[in-house]
Amino acid sequence: MIRRLPAAVVNQIAAGEVVERPVSVVKELLENALDAGALRIRIEIDGGGAERIAVIDDGDGFLPEDLPLAFASHATSKLATVADLDHIASLGFRGEALASIGAVSRASIRSRRRGAQEGWEVRCDGGVESPPGPCGAPEGTRVEVRDLFHNVPARRRFLKSPGAERARIQELVAELSLARLDVDVTLVADGRELLRLPAGEALADRLARCFGADLRAGLEPVSRTFPGLVVEGVVAEPDLARRDGKLELMFVNGRLARENSALHAVRQAFREYLMGGRFPVYVLQLTLPADQVDANVHPRKAEVRFVDSRRIAGCLHETVRARLQGRGGAAPGGPQAAAGVTLGPELPRARSGFPDLPRDLFGGAAGPLPFPDRRPAPPAVVRETAATPAAPAAAPPRPNPFQRVSGRFLQVLDLYLLLEGPDGLLVVDQHALHERVVYERLRRQQAARAVQVQRLLVPAVVEVPPGERAWLEDARAGLAEQGFLVEPFGPSAVAVQGLPAVLAGVDPKQLLQDLLAAGAEDGAGAVRARIAERFHSLACRSSVMRGDRLQDAEITALLQEAATLEHPHNCPHGRPTVLTFGTAELERYFRRRC
């Protein structure tokens, strides 16, 4: 019953742990190029990497006698004994990458050593290697991978769209390039240059070039030296915090990896400066002795462990917190190190939770209510019999209170509208009511596929990260149906050409960023639902706000449209739009009626 698996099956199982997507191939080949001492690296991809990936470097190259072992499993030049695992100094070390790549693709290596007269080439097709042979080649190495997963169709079906795979590769190349500012990196996709990162530029400049120019002005450099540890890099102003942790980048001895205690320490340093649900932006490079870090804890080498994790976490927390407290010119630990407003002991302190309501005012009636209880009585229980089949009773619709108001109104506190009804007084929250009006208008237009578009005189140009840009390109047709017109604008930006007319007052950049909040993770089939959801929630942004003083004509128009709504009683977030005080209730409050 127990038998040894064929070599082809073993290789494909191992490949499944190392090569998950095209980006996995790029990561392994790029790290090999850096280990070979390359100073110029060019990455070319077609079809999101599924059709072709080529990584060309000017590194040391292969010795001809080493090429027969290039695609062999567990063959490497970076380790020799078990003791070497205790002080790994290279990015790759297991000898699995090329073997795994060759097992699931048609791969070739063409390499020429520095000073050699000729190059050599070896091929591997689905795990079947060909003998090496001489060829013409420049100094360095060119690894080309074609038809990824051609012999594993199940894995190929799970790949995302070419645009999404391309965007992930662009993100990875950008991330890895931040650790080696001395290396010139170029990324070309389908014949178009996506990234051109010249050697020698500053970390802040390269980060801004890769992930948006708006980051550049808000980056603060950090540099601290501790016994056995050096921390260098940049941290961004808290105002640049993101909705996700994609730009929480930490390099350990040049390796992009995460360690839970270090990640938590940096987030704790930012905690008092960020709202909940926001993540800081930083790039930190940790340099420590190789025997103090274990890189052999994750199949894809994405995580590391520290021998003294508590001390390193404390050093990171101290470094980042001191930089945040001392930004803007104040010295760390100086008189302005608190970096915030100091509350005196005599001032009230904010606290979370709801206030303690008196027991006789909405907090639970200790005695009789000061006005009649208008809650509907519970329905009577009817027992089913054979002669009386049960039928669900439809709840009567709530009447629209705005259909019966008179033409007299008053705005108070630039927030509430006081209206005269046929049987009392109505107090309206202008923001909540306008939010419901805009929401219903959007929903009707979206259902009728008749969204009115307001074209912008000057298109709004917005820097978009690669992952979100890929989703945006797939969703452009769906966005246009909703009245949101977006066009590509250069390699890393888009231009907003038009907005839905009902959202014309919204900042186009903010609207686009809100749309992209979670859209990059959705498939193309969920585009319409995502757009409708985001547009509906954005009704809040285009509504009149607290402090907006309305003209009489604006109030009249708002009330007229509210009178046409089926459900005007709550805003889309559930807050009430109107409170009604009946005549009898008012008379009881003023002791006109017992």
C-alpha positions in Angstrom: 0.0 0.0 0.0 2.9 2.3 0.6 5.0 3.2 -2.5 7.5 5.7 -3.5 6.1 8.5 -5.6 7.5 9.1 -9.1 10.1 11.9 -9.4 7.7 14.0 -11.6 5.0 13.9 -8.9 7.5 14.8 -6.2 8.8 17.7 -8.2 5.3 19.1 -8.8 4.4 18.8 -5.1 7.5 20.6 -4.2 6.8 23.2 -6.9 3.4 23.9 -5.4 5.0 25.1 -2.2 7.5 27.4 -3.9 5.8 28.5 -7.1 2.3 29.7 -6.3 1.8 32.4 -9.0 4.0 34.2 -11.6 5.1 36.6 -8.9 6.7 33.7 -7.1 8.9 33.0 -10.1 9.9 36.6 -10.4 10.8 36.7 -6.7 13.0 33.7 -6.8 14.8 34.7 -10.0 15.3 38.3 -8.8 16.8 37.1 -5.5 19.1 34.8 -7.4 20.3 37.7 -9.5 21.0 39.8 -6.4 22.9 36.9 -4.8 25.0 36.7 -8.0 26.2 40.3 -7.4 24.2 41.9 -10.2 24.1 45.6 -10.5 21.7 45.8 -13.4 18.6 43.7 -13.6 15.9 43.7 -16.3 12.6 41.8 -15.8 10.4 41.1 -18.8 6.9 39.6 -18.6 4.1 38.8 -21.1 0.6 37.9 -20.3 0.9 38.7 -16.6 3.9 36.3 -16.4 1.9 33.2 -17.3 3.1 33.3 -20.9 6.7 34.5 -20.4 9.1 35.7 -17.7 12.7 36.7 -18.4 15.1 38.0 -15.8 18.4 39.3 -17.3 21.3 40.3 -15.0 25.0 41.2 -15.2 26.0 39.1 -12.3 28.8 36.5 -12.0 27.0 33.8 -14.2 27.2 30.0 -14.1 30.3 27.9 -14.5 29.7 25.5 -17.4 30.3 22.5 -15.2 27.6 23.7 -12.8 24.8 23.9 -15.4 23.9 20.2 -15.3 22.8 20.8 -11.7 21.0 24.1 -12.3 17.5 22.5 -12.4 18.4 19.7 -9.9 16.4 19.6 -6.7 18.3 20.6 -3.5 21.4 21.6 -5.4 22.9 25.0 -4.3 26.2 26.8 -4.0 25.1 28.7 -0.9 25.1 26.0 1.7 27.3 23.0 2.4 26.7 21.8 6.0 24.0 21.9 8.7 26.0 24.6 10.5 25.6 27.0 7.6 21.9 27.2 8.4 22.8 29.1 11.5 24.2 32.1 9.7 22.5 32.4 6.3 23.8 35.5 4.5 22.2 35.0 1.0 18.6 35.5 -0.1 18.3 32.0 -1.5 19.8 28.9 0.1 17.5 25.8 -0.3 18.3 24.9 -3.9 14.5 24.4 -4.6 13.6 27.5 -6.7 15.0 26.5 -10.2 14.0 22.9 -9.8 10.4 23.9 -8.9 10.2 26.4 -11.7 11.5 23.9 -14.2 9.0 21.3 -13.1 6.0 23.4 -14.0 7.2 25.4 -17.1 9.4 25.4 -20.1 12.5 27.1 -18.7 16.0 27.9 -20.1 19.2 29.4 -18.6 21.7 31.1 -20.8 24.8 32.3 -18.9 28.3 33.5 -19.5 30.9 34.0 -16.7 32.8 37.3 -16.5 35.9 37.1 -18.7 34.7 33.8 -20.4 34.9 33.5 -24.2 31.5 31.8 -24.7 28.2 31.3 -23.0 26.4 28.1 -22.1 22.7 27.1 -22.2 20.6 24.5 -20.5 16.8 23.8 -20.9 14.2 22.1 -18.7 10.7 21.3 -20.0 8.3 20.1 -17.3 11.1 18.7 -15.3 12.9 17.0 -18.2 16.4 18.5 -18.7 18.5 18.8 -21.8 22.3 18.6 -21.7 24.1 21.9 -21.6 25.5 23.4 -24.8 27.6 26.4 -25.8 25.9 29.5 -27.1 26.5 33.2 -27.6 25.6 35.3 -24.6 26.6 38.6 -22.9 28.2 38.4 -19.5 25.7 37.6 -16.9 22.7 35.3 -16.8 19.3 35.2 -18.6 16.6 32.9 -17.2 13.5 32.6 -19.3 10.3 30.9 -18.2 7.5 30.2 -20.7 4.1 28.6 -20.4 4.0 28.5 -16.6 1.8 25.7 -15.3 1.3 24.2 -18.8 1.5 20.8 -17.3 -0.6 21.7 -14.1 -3.9 22.9 -15.6 -5.6 23.0 -12.2 -3.1 25.5 -10.9 -3.3 27.6 -14.1 -7.1 27.9 -13.7 -6.6 29.6 -10.3 -4.5 32.4 -11.7 -6.0 35.9 -11.7 -6.4 38.1 -14.8 -3.2 39.1 -16.6 -3.6 42.7 -15.3 -3.9 41.5 -11.7 -0.8 39.2 -12.0 1.2 42.0 -13.7 0.3 44.4 -10.9 1.4 42.0 -8.2 4.7 41.5 -10.0 5.2 45.3 -10.2 4.5 45.6 -6.5 7.0 42.9 -5.7 9.8 44.3 -7.9 9.2 47.7 -6.3 9.3 46.3 -2.8 12.5 44.2 -3.3 14.2 47.1 -5.1 13.9 49.2 -1.9 16.5 47.0 -0.2 19.2 47.5 -2.9 19.4 51.1 -3.9 22.8 50.3 -5.6 21.1 48.1 -8.2 19.5 49.4 -11.4 16.1 47.7 -11.9 13.9 47.8 -15.0 10.5 46.1 -15.4 8.9 45.7 -18.8 5.4 44.2 -19.3 4.1 43.3 -22.7 6.7 45.6 -24.3 5.8 48.6 -22.1 8.2 49.8 -19.4 6.4 49.9 -16.0 9.4 50.6 -13.7 12.7 52.3 -14.3 14.7 52.5 -11.0 18.2 53.9 -11.5 20.9 53.0 -9.1 22.1 55.4 -6.5 18.8 57.3 -5.7 17.7 57.9 -2.1 15.3 55.5 -0.4 12.6 58.2 -0.1 12.9 59.0 -3.8 12.6 55.3 -4.9 9.7 54.7 -2.6 7.8 57.7 -4.0 8.7 56.6 -7.6 7.3 53.2 -6.9 4.2 53.9 -4.8 3.2 57.5 -5.5 4.7 60.9 -5.5 2.4 62.1 -2.8 4.4 60.1 -0.3 7.6 62.0 -0.9 6.9 65.1 1.2 5.7 63.1 4.2 8.7 60.8 4.7 10.9 61.1 7.8 14.3 59.4 7.8 15.3 57.2 10.7 18.7 55.9 11.7 19.6 54.3 15.0 22.5 52.1 16.1 22.1 49.7 19.0 24.5 46.9 20.2 24.3 44.3 17.5 21.5 46.1 15.5 21.3 48.9 13.0 17.9 50.3 12.1 17.6 52.6 9.0 14.9 53.7 6.7 12.0 56.1 6.5 8.6 56.4 8.2 5.7 58.4 6.8 3.6 61.0 8.5 0.5 59.6 10.2 -1.6 61.6 7.7 -0.3 59.2 5.0 -1.7 56.1 6.7 -3.5 53.6 4.5 -6.5 51.3 4.7 -4.2 48.3 4.5 -0.7 47.2 5.6 0.8 46.8 2.1 3.4 49.5 2.7 4.5 48.2 6.1 7.9 47.0 4.7 10.6 45.6 6.8 13.9 44.1 5.5 16.1 41.9 7.6 19.7 41.8 6.3 18.3 42.7 2.9 15.5 40.1 2.9 11.9 41.3 2.7 10.2 39.4 5.6 7.9 39.8 8.5 8.3 39.0 12.2 5.2 39.4 14.4 6.8 41.0 17.4 8.6 43.6 15.3 5.5 44.4 13.3 3.5 44.8 16.5 6.2 47.1 18.0 6.1 49.5 15.0 2.3 49.6 15.1 2.3 50.3 18.8 4.7 53.3 18.1 2.1 54.7 15.7 -0.9 53.8 17.9 -1.5 57.2 19.5 -1.3 59.0 16.1 -3.7 56.8 14.0 -7.4 56.1 14.0 -8.7 52.6 14.1 -8.5 50.7 10.9 -5.6 52.7 9.5 -2.1 51.3 8.9 1.2 53.1 8.9 3.6 53.5 6.0 7.3 52.8 6.6 10.3 51.1 5.1 12.8 49.8 7.7 16.0 48.0 7.1 17.4 45.9 10.0 21.0 44.8 9.9 22.1 42.3 12.6 24.5 39.3 12.8 23.3 36.4 10.6 23.4 34.0 13.6 20.8 36.2 15.4 18.1 35.6 12.8 16.5 32.4 11.4 15.3 32.7 7.8 14.4 29.0 7.4 10.9 29.1 8.9 8.6 29.6 5.9 8.4 27.8 2.6 8.6 31.0 0.6 11.0 32.7 3.1 8.4 35.4 3.8 8.9 35.2 7.6 11.9 35.2 9.9 12.5 34.7 13.6 14.9 36.6 15.9 16.9 35.0 18.7 16.2 38.0 20.9 12.9 39.2 19.5 11.9 41.2 22.6 15.0 43.3 22.5 14.7 44.0 18.7 11.0 44.8 19.1 11.9 47.3 21.8 14.6 48.9 19.7 12.2 49.3 16.8 9.5 50.8 19.0 12.0 53.3 20.4 13.3 54.3 17.0 10.0 54.9 15.4 8.4 56.6 18.4 11.3 58.9 18.8 11.1 59.9 15.2 7.3 60.6 15.4 7.7 62.6 18.5 10.6 64.6 17.1 9.2 65.3 13.6 8.8 68.8 12.5 12.1 69.9 14.0 11.6 69.0 17.6 14.4 66.9 19.1 13.4 63.5 20.4 12.7 63.7 24.1 12.7 67.5 24.0 10.1 69.8 25.4 7.7 69.1 22.6 8.1 65.4 22.5 4.5 64.8 23.5 3.6 65.7 19.9 0.0 66.5 20.8 -2.4 68.5 23.0 -1.7 68.3 26.7 -4.8 68.1 28.9 -4.7 69.8 32.2 -6.0 67.9 35.3 -9.0 70.3 35.5 -10.2 69.6 31.9 -12.8 66.8 31.3 -11.4 63.5 29.8 -13.0 61.9 26.8 -14.2 58.3 27.3 -15.7 55.7 25.0 -19.2 54.3 25.1 -22.6 55.9 25.4 -23.4 58.5 28.0 -25.3 57.5 31.1 -28.9 58.5 30.3 -31.4 59.3 33.0 -33.8 56.5 33.7 -36.8 58.6 32.6 -35.4 59.9 29.2 -34.9 57.2 26.6 -32.7 55.2 28.9 -35.4 52.9 30.2 -38.6 54.2 31.7 -38.7 54.0 35.5 -42.2 55.4 35.5 -44.9 56.2 32.9 -43.8 57.9 29.7 -44.4 61.6 29.5 -46.3 61.0 26.2 -48.5 58.2 25.0 -46.7 55.0 23.9 -47.2 54.8 20.2 -45.5 51.5 19.7 -47.8 49.0 18.0 -49.3 46.4 20.2 -48.0 42.9 19.7 -50.1 40.9 17.3 -52.6 38.4 18.7 -51.6 34.8 18.6 -53.8 32.8 16.2 -53.8 29.1 16.4 -53.7 27.2 13.2 -56.5 24.8 12.4 -57.3 22.7 9.4 -60.0 25.1 8.3 -57.9 28.2 8.8 -54.5 28.0 7.0 -51.9 30.3 8.2 -51.1 33.3 6.0 -48.3 35.8 6.8 -49.7 39.3 7.5 -47.9 42.1 5.8 -46.8 44.9 8.1 -48.6 48.2 7.2 -46.2 50.7 5.6 -45.1 53.6 7.7 -46.6 56.9 6.4 -44.3 59.5 4.8 -44.4 62.4 7.3 -43.2 64.9 4.7 -46.4 64.5 2.6 -48.4 66.3 5.2 -46.2 69.2 6.3 -47.2 72.8 5.8 -45.0 75.3 4.0 -43.6 76.8 7.1 -40.2 75.8 8.4 -37.2 77.2 10.3 -33.5 76.2 10.3 -31.8 76.1 13.7 -28.2 75.5 14.6 -27.5 75.1 10.9 -28.3 71.5 11.3 -32.0 71.0 12.2 -35.2 72.0 10.4 -38.4 72.7 12.4 -41.5 71.9 10.4 -45.2 72.4 11.2 -47.2 69.2 10.6 -51.0 68.7 10.7 -50.7 67.3 14.2 -47.6 68.7 15.8 -44.0 69.6 15.3 -41.4 67.8 13.2 -37.6 68.1 13.9 -35.5 67.1 10.9 -31.8 66.3 10.7 -30.9 68.0 7.4 -27.8 65.9 6.8 -29.5 62.6 7.4 -32.5 63.5 5.3 -30.4 64.8 2.4 -28.3 61.7 2.6 -31.4 59.5 2.2 -32.6 61.7 -0.8 -29.2 61.3 -2.5 -29.1 57.6 -1.7 -32.6 56.9 -3.2 -31.7 59.0 -6.3 -28.6 57.0 -6.9 -30.4 53.7 -6.4 -33.1 54.7 -8.9 -30.6 55.8 -11.5 -28.4 52.7 -11.0 -31.4 50.4 -11.3 -32.5 52.1 -14.5 -29.0 52.2 -16.0 -29.5 55.9 -16.5 -26.9 57.5 -14.3 -26.4 61.1 -15.3 -22.7 62.1 -15.8 -21.1 65.4 -15.0 -17.9 65.7 -17.0 -15.0 67.6 -15.4 -13.6 70.7 -17.1 -10.1 69.7 -15.8 -9.6 66.0 -15.3 -8.4 65.0 -11.8 -5.1 63.0 -12.0 -4.7 60.5 -9.2 -1.7 58.3 -8.4 -2.9 54.7 -8.0 -0.9 51.8 -6.6 -0.3 48.9 -9.0 -2.6 46.5 -7.4 -5.5 48.9 -7.3 -4.8 50.1 -10.8 -5.2 46.5 -12.1 -8.6 46.3 -10.6 -9.5 49.7 -12.0 -8.6 48.6 -15.5 -10.8 45.6 -15.2 -13.6 47.6 -13.8 -13.6 50.5 -16.2 -16.6 49.4 -18.2 -18.6 48.8 -15.0 -17.5 52.2 -13.6 -18.7 53.9 -16.8 -22.1 52.4 -16.5 -22.3 54.0 -13.1 -21.3 57.4 -14.4 -17.7 57.3 -13.2 -15.3 57.9 -16.2 -11.7 56.9 -15.6 -8.8 56.8 -18.2 -5.2 55.7 -17.8 -2.8 58.6 -17.4 0.9 57.5 -17.6 2.4 54.4 -16.0 1.2 55.0 -12.4 -1.8 57.4 -12.6 -5.3 57.6 -13.9 -7.4 60.6 -14.9 -11.0 61.0 -13.6 -12.9 62.5 -16.6 -16.5 62.4 -15.2 -18.6 61.8 -12.1 -22.2 60.8 -11.5 -24.1 64.1 -11.5 -25.5 63.6 -8.0 -21.9 63.3 -6.7 -20.6 66.3 -8.6 -19.7 68.1 -5.4 -17.5 65.3 -4.1 -13.7 65.5 -4.4 -12.8 63.2 -7.4 -9.6 62.0 -5.8 -11.3 61.1 -2.5 -14.2 59.5 -4.4 -11.7 57.3 -6.3 -9.8 56.3 -3.2 -13.0 55.3 -1.5 -14.0 53.2 -4.5 -10.7 51.4 -4.4 -10.9 50.7 -0.7 -11.6 47.1 -1.1 -12.2 46.8 -4.9 -8.7 45.6 -5.7 -9.4 42.2 -4.0 -12.7 41.7 -5.9 -13.1 39.8 -9.2 -14.6 41.3 -12.3 -18.0 39.7 -11.6 -18.4 41.7 -8.4 -17.6 45.1 -10.0 -21.2 46.3 -10.3 -22.1 45.2 -6.8 -19.0 46.9 -5.4 -19.6 50.1 -7.3 -23.2 50.3 -6.3 -22.3 49.7 -2.6 -19.6 52.3 -2.7 -21.7 54.9 -4.4 -24.5 54.4 -2.0 -22.3 54.8 1.0 -20.8 58.0 -0.6 -24.2 59.7 -0.5 -23.0 60.9 2.9 -20.1 62.8 1.4 -22.3 64.7 -1.1 -25.0 65.6 1.4 -25.3 69.0 3.2 -23.4 68.9 6.4 -23.7 70.3 9.9 -23.0 74.0 9.7 -24.4 74.4 6.1 -26.9 77.3 6.1 -29.5 76.5 3.6 -31.6 79.0 1.5 -35.4 78.8 1.7 -35.5 77.5 -1.9 -33.0 74.7 -1.0 -35.1 73.6 2.0 -38.3 73.6 -0.1 -36.6 71.5 -2.8 -35.3 69.0 -0.1 -38.7 68.6 1.5 -40.5 68.2 -1.8 -38.2 65.4 -2.9 -38.4 63.8 0.6 -42.2 63.7 0.2 -41.7 61.3 -2.8 -39.6 58.7 -0.9 -40.9 55.3 0.1 -38.7 55.2 3.2 -37.7 58.7 4.4 -37.5 57.8 8.1 -33.8 56.8 8.3 -30.5 57.6 6.5 -28.7 54.7 4.8 -26.6 54.2 8.0 -29.8 53.8 10.1 -29.9 57.2 11.9 -33.4 58.7 12.1 -34.1 61.6 9.8 -37.1 63.1 11.6 -38.6 63.2 15.1 -42.3 64.0 15.6 -43.8 65.7 18.6 -47.5 65.5 18.5 -49.8 68.3 19.6 -51.0 66.3 22.6 -47.4 65.6 23.6 -46.4 69.3 23.4 -49.4 70.2 25.5 -48.4 67.7 28.1 -44.9 69.1 28.2 -46.2 72.6 28.7 -48.8 71.5 31.3 -51.7 72.5 29.1 -53.1 69.0 29.3 -52.9 66.6 32.2 
